[in-house]
Amino acid sequence: MQHENASHFFRAFSMAIGWNALFYSIYKVCFVALTFFLYQTLPSAYFSQWATANSFIFLLLLWLNCGFKKSIPRFAPLFSKNNDFHRKFISLLIIIKIVILVIGVPILIGMLHWVTPSLVFLPLIVAVFITEGLCSLLLLIYHAHFWQKQFNLIQALFLVLEMCINFTYLFFVDATSIQIVSFLFITKLIGNSGVCLFSIGLLPALYKNTLIVSYEVIDKQKIIRAFIKHSLYMWVTVLLQSLSERNFLFPFITSIQGPVIANMFKVIHDAAIFFQRIAVQTIGVADTALLSYIEVTNNRLSELRLAFTSIFKTVFLLSVPLLCLGIFLFFKNHSETPTASIALFLIVASGSALEIILSPYARVLEVKFRYKEIFISYAPYAIFYALLIALYATKIISLLCFIAAAQSVRMVGALTMVYFAKKDFHVPFPSVFTGTVLGLCFLATCIAWFCFI
């Protein structure tokens, strides 16, 4: 029975990867196309306001996530053991999320006024912030139960409608810059509201169709205490990591060097992580969910290693070809780009890919509740990155040096977690598989280079 359950989880993981890849590819193509179009057509000040507002929305949502991104998929198998508790706990999570979002509104307003005091889109931005936060929670709930297909279809429907309306408006309506930015926030608000309504309406079906048999007697108080503890620990790691990511860096660079440099950084950075974000979002929380279901239903180290190997191969097979493709396309289309911009692209692209490849080791430590090892891994990053922030803010180091050093200290933390995961759980490194993929990607890149450049 345990072996059948494990096989079922592996199949669910594979399907989740496919549905995530389909949706996020559509989303990223649409959003990047919109970003580049607005960058070319909007005045710098209005593009900066639109981009800054989006950065602050997603940054604050990350900060107010309360560790839910790591804890909901980790505890979903435990919630599912009792149908009544499952339903009540998810309802409680939605209520808590709404309260957190309302509390976050003054923080968002303060952040926006700090960078752009004359912002005229404030009510729309606040509304988008609240609906986006609810969408992100519902995504976690559905994805933690391997219901990617159902939720992603809802998201894809409203995303396509939103983008069709946006581009129709941009191409066929002679509007001012203020009207364009306002219209974009309005369509985003409508799309988010549709996703929330449809997915909340689908929740009763989720409760009845989980991967684990319901109505088991469980220690509810123990599970809730463990959930809160795990959420708080994971929240701290998310906050630390977010300080060296795009949604923090863009407004931070804007405040130090102005919108022109920041806009250039955003465009190059978005190009560098374009394909790697596809890899990240394709995996989503499916890696944590798979390890968690294995941990709850079949707590054997052999099954954990098997699940880890499956996750690692999936991540590697996504990240390395996408990295090679991204570098090839960048050099093909930007042969006249300044050296500093090329260096920035390569640093961000390669650093992001390496972190994604090593992420399964971190997932093992998280699922196993190894908080001590996780914080030891983050300690050097927290110390040295604080120093880098100070050096860049006082303009002692350049933007390129700042980004390169930030990627380096992030890599130190990732490698430390690799060490702990291998030492404590002996998770494997599929060397033959990785060597084969690297060799084939190198060969394909060389052929493409000589044929098309």
C-alpha positions as CSV (number, residue, x, y, z in Angstrom):
1,M,0.0,0.0,0.0
2,Q,2.8,2.4,0.9
3,H,4.6,1.7,-2.4
4,E,1.3,2.4,-4.3
5,N,0.9,5.7,-2.4
6,A,4.5,6.7,-3.2
7,S,3.9,5.9,-6.9
8,H,0.8,8.0,-6.9
9,F,2.7,10.9,-5.4
10,F,5.4,10.7,-8.1
11,R,2.7,10.7,-10.8
12,A,1.0,13.7,-9.2
13,F,4.4,15.5,-9.1
14,S,5.1,14.9,-12.8
15,M,1.6,16.2,-13.7
16,A,2.1,19.2,-11.5
17,I,5.4,20.1,-13.3
18,G,3.7,19.9,-16.7
19,W,0.8,22.2,-15.7
20,N,3.1,24.7,-14.0
21,A,5.3,24.8,-17.1
22,L,2.4,25.4,-19.4
23,F,0.9,28.2,-17.3
24,Y,4.1,30.0,-16.4
25,S,5.4,30.0,-19.9
26,I,2.2,31.7,-21.0
27,Y,2.4,34.1,-18.1
28,K,6.1,35.0,-18.5
29,V,5.8,35.6,-22.3
30,C,2.8,37.9,-21.8
31,F,4.4,39.8,-18.9
32,V,7.8,40.3,-20.4
33,A,6.2,41.4,-23.8
34,L,4.1,43.9,-21.9
35,T,7.2,45.1,-19.9
36,F,9.4,45.6,-23.0
37,F,6.5,47.3,-24.8
38,L,5.9,49.7,-22.0
39,Y,9.6,50.4,-21.6
40,Q,9.7,51.5,-25.2
41,T,6.6,53.6,-25.3
42,L,6.0,55.1,-21.8
43,P,8.0,58.0,-20.5
44,S,10.7,56.9,-18.0
45,A,8.8,58.4,-15.0
46,Y,5.6,56.5,-15.7
47,F,7.3,53.3,-16.6
48,S,9.3,53.6,-13.3
49,Q,6.0,54.2,-11.4
50,W,4.4,51.1,-12.9
51,A,7.4,48.9,-12.4
52,T,8.0,50.2,-8.9
53,A,4.4,49.6,-7.9
54,N,4.6,46.0,-9.1
55,S,7.9,45.5,-7.4
56,F,6.6,46.8,-4.1
57,I,3.3,44.7,-4.4
58,F,5.2,41.5,-4.9
59,L,8.0,42.3,-2.4
60,L,5.5,43.2,0.3
61,L,3.4,40.0,-0.4
62,L,6.6,38.1,0.0
63,W,7.4,39.8,3.3
64,L,3.8,39.2,4.5
65,N,3.8,35.6,3.4
66,C,4.5,34.5,7.0
67,G,6.3,31.5,5.7
68,F,3.1,30.0,4.2
69,K,4.9,29.2,0.9
70,K,7.0,26.6,2.8
71,S,4.6,25.6,5.5
72,I,1.3,25.0,3.6
73,P,2.8,22.4,1.2
74,R,4.7,20.8,4.2
75,F,1.6,20.4,6.3
76,A,-1.0,19.8,3.6
77,P,-0.7,16.0,3.9
78,L,-1.3,16.3,7.6
79,F,-4.3,18.6,7.2
80,S,-5.8,16.1,4.7
81,K,-6.0,13.3,7.2
82,N,-9.1,14.8,8.8
83,N,-11.7,16.3,6.4
84,D,-13.4,18.6,9.0
85,F,-10.1,19.9,10.3
86,H,-8.8,20.4,6.8
87,R,-11.8,22.6,5.8
88,K,-11.7,24.7,9.0
89,F,-8.0,25.2,8.8
90,I,-8.0,26.4,5.2
91,S,-10.9,28.8,6.0
92,L,-8.9,30.1,8.9
93,L,-5.8,30.6,6.7
94,I,-7.9,32.7,4.2
95,I,-9.3,34.9,7.1
96,I,-5.8,35.3,8.5
97,K,-4.4,36.2,5.1
98,I,-7.1,38.9,4.6
99,V,-6.3,40.4,8.0
100,I,-2.5,40.4,7.1
101,L,-3.2,42.1,3.8
102,V,-5.3,44.8,5.4
103,I,-2.5,45.4,7.9
104,G,0.0,45.6,5.0
105,V,-1.9,48.4,3.2
106,P,-0.4,51.2,5.2
107,I,3.1,49.7,4.8
108,L,2.6,49.5,1.0
109,I,1.4,53.2,0.9
110,G,4.4,54.3,2.9
111,M,6.8,52.3,0.6
112,L,5.2,53.8,-2.5
113,H,5.3,57.4,-1.2
114,W,9.0,56.9,-0.2
115,V,10.0,56.3,-3.8
116,T,7.3,58.2,-5.8
117,P,5.5,60.8,-3.6
118,S,3.3,62.0,-6.5
119,L,1.8,58.5,-7.3
120,V,-1.7,58.9,-8.7
121,F,-2.7,55.2,-8.9
122,L,-2.8,54.5,-5.2
123,P,-6.3,53.2,-4.8
124,L,-5.9,50.8,-7.7
125,I,-2.5,49.6,-6.5
126,V,-4.0,48.9,-3.0
127,A,-6.8,46.9,-4.6
128,V,-4.4,44.9,-6.8
129,F,-2.3,44.2,-3.7
130,I,-5.1,42.7,-1.7
131,T,-6.5,40.5,-4.6
132,E,-3.0,39.4,-5.6
133,G,-2.3,38.3,-2.0
134,L,-5.5,36.2,-2.0
135,C,-4.6,34.7,-5.3
136,S,-1.1,33.8,-4.0
137,L,-2.6,32.0,-1.0
138,L,-5.2,30.1,-3.0
139,L,-2.4,29.1,-5.4
140,L,-0.4,27.6,-2.5
141,I,-3.4,25.7,-1.2
142,Y,-4.3,24.1,-4.5
143,H,-0.7,23.4,-5.5
144,A,0.1,21.9,-2.1
145,H,-2.6,19.3,-2.8
146,F,-1.3,18.7,-6.4
147,W,-4.3,20.5,-7.9
148,Q,-2.2,22.5,-10.3
149,K,-4.4,21.6,-13.3
150,Q,-7.6,23.0,-11.9
151,F,-6.1,26.2,-10.5
152,N,-3.7,26.9,-13.4
153,L,-6.6,26.6,-15.9
154,I,-8.5,29.3,-14.0
155,Q,-5.4,31.5,-13.9
156,A,-4.7,31.0,-17.6
157,L,-8.2,31.9,-18.6
158,F,-8.1,35.2,-16.8
159,L,-4.5,36.0,-17.8
160,V,-5.2,35.5,-21.5
161,L,-8.3,37.7,-21.2
162,E,-6.4,40.4,-19.3
163,M,-3.5,40.5,-21.8
164,C,-5.8,40.5,-24.8
165,I,-7.7,43.5,-23.4
166,N,-4.4,45.2,-22.5
167,F,-2.8,44.9,-25.9
168,T,-6.0,45.9,-27.7
169,Y,-6.1,49.0,-25.6
170,L,-2.4,49.8,-26.1
171,F,-2.6,49.4,-29.9
172,F,-6.0,50.8,-30.7
173,V,-6.7,53.5,-28.1
174,D,-5.0,56.9,-28.2
175,A,-4.5,57.2,-24.4
176,T,-2.3,59.3,-22.2
177,S,0.4,57.7,-20.0
178,I,-1.7,58.1,-16.9
179,Q,-4.7,56.4,-18.6
180,I,-2.5,53.5,-19.8
181,V,-1.0,52.8,-16.4
182,S,-4.5,53.1,-14.7
183,F,-6.0,50.8,-17.3
184,L,-3.3,48.1,-16.7
185,F,-4.0,48.1,-12.9
186,I,-7.8,47.9,-13.6
187,T,-7.5,44.8,-15.8
188,K,-5.1,43.2,-13.3
189,L,-7.7,43.9,-10.5
190,I,-10.5,42.3,-12.6
191,G,-8.4,39.3,-13.5
192,N,-7.3,38.7,-9.9
193,S,-10.9,39.0,-8.6
194,G,-12.1,36.4,-11.2
195,V,-9.4,34.0,-10.1
196,C,-10.3,34.4,-6.4
197,L,-14.0,33.9,-7.0
198,F,-13.7,30.8,-9.2
199,S,-11.0,29.1,-7.0
200,I,-12.9,29.7,-3.7
201,G,-16.0,28.2,-5.4
202,L,-13.9,25.1,-6.2
203,L,-12.7,24.5,-2.7
204,P,-15.4,22.1,-1.7
205,A,-14.3,19.7,-4.4
206,L,-10.7,20.0,-3.1
207,Y,-11.7,18.8,0.3
208,K,-13.4,15.7,-1.1
209,N,-10.5,14.7,-3.4
210,T,-7.2,14.6,-1.6
211,L,-4.3,12.1,-2.0
212,I,-4.6,10.9,1.5
213,V,-7.7,9.2,3.1
214,S,-9.6,11.6,5.4
215,Y,-11.3,11.1,8.7
216,E,-8.2,9.9,10.5
217,V,-8.0,11.0,14.2
218,I,-5.1,13.5,14.5
219,D,-3.6,15.7,17.2
220,K,-4.9,19.0,16.0
221,Q,-3.2,21.2,18.6
222,K,0.2,19.5,17.9
223,I,-0.1,20.1,14.2
224,I,-1.2,23.7,14.6
225,R,1.8,24.4,16.9
226,A,4.2,22.8,14.5
227,F,2.7,24.7,11.6
228,I,3.1,28.0,13.4
229,K,6.7,27.2,14.3
230,H,7.6,26.1,10.8
231,S,5.9,29.2,9.3
232,L,7.9,31.5,11.5
233,Y,11.2,29.9,10.8
234,M,10.6,29.8,7.1
235,W,9.4,33.4,7.2
236,V,12.7,34.6,8.4
237,T,14.6,32.8,5.6
238,V,12.2,34.3,3.0
239,L,12.7,37.8,4.4
240,L,16.5,37.4,4.3
241,Q,16.5,36.0,0.8
242,S,14.1,38.7,-0.6
243,L,16.6,41.5,0.2
244,S,18.8,40.4,-2.6
245,E,16.1,39.7,-5.2
246,R,14.7,41.9,-8.0
247,N,11.6,43.3,-6.2
248,F,13.8,44.8,-3.5
249,L,16.7,45.7,-5.6
250,F,14.8,47.6,-8.3
251,P,13.4,50.3,-5.9
252,F,16.6,50.2,-3.9
253,I,18.7,51.0,-7.0
254,T,16.1,53.6,-8.0
255,S,16.6,55.4,-4.7
256,I,20.5,55.3,-5.0
257,Q,21.1,55.9,-8.7
258,G,17.8,57.1,-10.1
259,P,15.2,55.6,-12.4
260,V,17.3,55.5,-15.6
261,I,19.9,53.2,-14.1
262,A,17.2,51.2,-12.3
263,N,15.1,50.8,-15.4
264,M,18.2,49.5,-17.3
265,F,18.9,47.1,-14.4
266,K,15.3,45.8,-14.5
267,V,15.4,45.1,-18.2
268,I,18.7,43.3,-18.1
269,H,17.8,41.4,-14.9
270,D,14.4,40.4,-16.3
271,A,16.2,39.1,-19.4
272,A,18.7,37.2,-17.3
273,I,16.1,35.4,-15.1
274,F,13.5,35.1,-17.8
275,F,14.1,31.4,-18.5
276,Q,15.2,30.6,-14.9
277,R,11.9,32.0,-13.6
278,I,10.2,29.5,-15.9
279,A,12.2,26.7,-14.1
280,V,11.4,28.1,-10.6
281,Q,7.7,28.5,-11.3
282,T,7.5,25.1,-13.1
283,I,8.7,23.5,-9.9
284,G,6.7,25.8,-7.7
285,V,5.9,24.1,-4.4
286,A,5.7,20.7,-6.0
287,D,9.1,19.7,-4.7
288,T,8.1,20.4,-1.1
289,A,4.8,18.8,-1.6
290,L,6.3,15.5,-2.9
291,L,8.8,15.3,-0.1
292,S,6.1,16.1,2.4
293,Y,3.7,13.4,1.2
294,I,6.5,10.9,1.2
295,E,7.5,12.0,4.7
296,V,4.0,11.7,6.1
297,T,2.9,8.4,4.5
298,N,6.1,6.5,4.1
299,N,8.8,7.8,6.4
300,R,11.7,5.8,5.0
301,L,15.0,7.3,4.0
302,S,15.1,5.2,0.8
303,E,11.8,6.8,-0.4
304,L,13.1,10.3,0.5
305,R,16.3,9.7,-1.5
306,L,14.2,8.4,-4.5
307,A,11.9,11.5,-4.3
308,F,15.0,13.8,-4.0
309,T,16.6,12.2,-7.1
310,S,13.4,12.7,-9.1
311,I,13.2,16.4,-8.0
312,F,16.9,17.0,-8.7
313,K,16.8,15.5,-12.2
314,T,13.7,17.6,-13.0
315,V,15.2,20.8,-11.7
316,F,18.5,20.1,-13.5
317,L,16.8,19.2,-16.8
318,L,14.9,22.4,-16.6
319,S,17.6,24.8,-15.5
320,V,20.6,23.9,-17.6
321,P,19.0,23.9,-21.1
322,L,17.1,27.1,-20.2
323,L,20.3,28.7,-19.1
324,C,22.1,27.8,-22.3
325,L,19.1,29.0,-24.4
326,G,19.0,32.3,-22.5
327,I,22.7,33.0,-23.0
328,F,22.5,32.1,-26.7
329,L,19.5,34.3,-27.3
330,F,21.0,37.2,-25.4
331,F,24.3,37.2,-27.4
332,K,22.4,36.6,-30.6
333,N,20.2,39.7,-30.1
334,H,22.5,42.0,-28.1
335,S,25.9,41.7,-29.9
336,E,26.4,45.5,-29.4
337,T,25.6,45.5,-25.7
338,P,28.2,47.2,-23.4
339,T,30.6,44.9,-21.6
340,A,29.2,45.9,-18.1
341,S,25.6,44.9,-19.2
342,I,26.8,41.6,-20.6
343,A,28.7,40.9,-17.3
344,L,25.6,41.8,-15.3
345,F,23.4,39.4,-17.5
346,L,25.9,36.5,-17.1
347,I,26.3,37.0,-13.3
348,V,22.5,37.0,-12.7
349,A,21.7,34.2,-15.2
350,S,24.4,31.8,-14.0
351,G,23.9,32.6,-10.3
352,S,20.2,32.0,-10.5
353,A,20.6,28.8,-12.4
354,L,23.0,27.4,-9.8
355,E,20.8,28.3,-6.9
356,I,17.8,26.6,-8.6
357,I,19.9,23.4,-9.3
358,L,21.0,23.2,-5.6
359,S,17.5,24.0,-4.2
360,P,16.4,20.4,-3.7
361,Y,19.0,20.1,-0.9
362,A,17.4,23.0,0.9
363,R,13.9,21.4,0.5
364,V,15.2,18.3,2.3
365,L,16.3,20.3,5.3
366,E,13.0,22.2,5.4
367,V,10.8,19.1,5.2
368,K,12.9,17.5,7.9
369,F,12.6,20.5,10.2
370,R,16.4,21.1,10.4
371,Y,16.1,24.7,11.5
372,K,19.6,24.8,13.1
373,E,21.3,23.8,9.8
374,I,19.2,26.2,7.8
375,F,20.1,29.2,9.9
376,I,23.8,28.3,10.0
377,S,23.6,28.3,6.2
378,Y,22.0,31.7,6.1
379,A,24.3,33.4,8.7
380,P,27.2,34.3,6.4
381,Y,24.7,35.6,3.8
382,A,23.0,37.8,6.3
383,I,26.2,39.3,7.6
384,F,28.0,39.9,4.4
385,Y,25.0,41.1,2.5
386,A,24.3,43.8,5.1
387,L,27.8,45.0,4.5
388,L,27.3,45.0,0.7
389,I,24.1,47.1,1.1
390,A,26.0,49.6,3.2
391,L,28.9,49.8,0.6
392,Y,26.6,50.2,-2.3
393,A,24.3,52.8,-0.6
394,T,27.4,54.9,0.1
395,K,28.5,54.4,-3.5
396,I,31.8,52.8,-2.4
397,I,31.2,49.9,-4.8
398,S,29.6,49.9,-8.3
399,L,26.3,48.3,-9.2
400,L,28.1,45.4,-11.0
401,C,30.3,44.7,-8.0
402,F,27.3,44.8,-5.7
403,I,25.3,42.3,-7.8
404,A,28.3,40.0,-8.3
405,A,29.1,39.9,-4.6
406,A,25.5,39.4,-3.6
407,Q,25.2,36.4,-5.9
408,S,28.4,35.0,-4.4
409,V,27.2,35.2,-0.8
410,R,23.9,33.6,-1.8
411,M,25.9,30.8,-3.3
412,V,27.8,30.2,-0.1
413,G,24.5,29.6,1.8
414,A,23.2,27.3,-0.9
415,L,26.4,25.2,-0.8
416,T,26.3,25.0,3.0
417,M,22.8,23.5,2.8
418,V,24.1,21.0,0.2
419,Y,26.7,19.9,2.8
420,F,24.2,19.4,5.6
421,A,21.7,17.6,3.4
422,K,24.3,15.2,2.1
423,K,25.9,14.7,5.5
424,D,22.7,14.0,7.4
425,F,20.5,12.2,4.8
426,H,23.0,11.0,2.3
427,V,21.0,12.3,-0.6
428,P,22.7,11.4,-3.9
429,F,24.1,13.5,-6.7
430,P,23.2,11.9,-10.1
431,S,26.6,12.5,-11.7
432,V,26.0,10.4,-14.8
433,F,22.7,12.2,-15.5
434,T,24.1,15.7,-14.9
435,G,27.2,15.0,-17.0
436,T,25.0,13.7,-19.9
437,V,22.7,16.8,-19.8
438,L,25.7,19.2,-19.6
439,G,27.4,17.5,-22.5
440,L,24.3,17.6,-24.7
441,C,23.6,21.2,-23.8
442,F,27.1,22.3,-24.6
443,L,27.1,20.5,-27.9
444,A,23.7,22.0,-28.8
445,T,24.9,25.4,-27.9
446,C,28.0,25.1,-30.0
447,I,26.0,23.9,-33.0
448,A,23.5,26.7,-32.6
449,W,26.4,29.3,-32.2
450,F,28.1,28.3,-35.4
451,C,24.9,28.0,-37.4
452,F,23.0,31.1,-36.3
453,I,25.6,33.7,-35.1
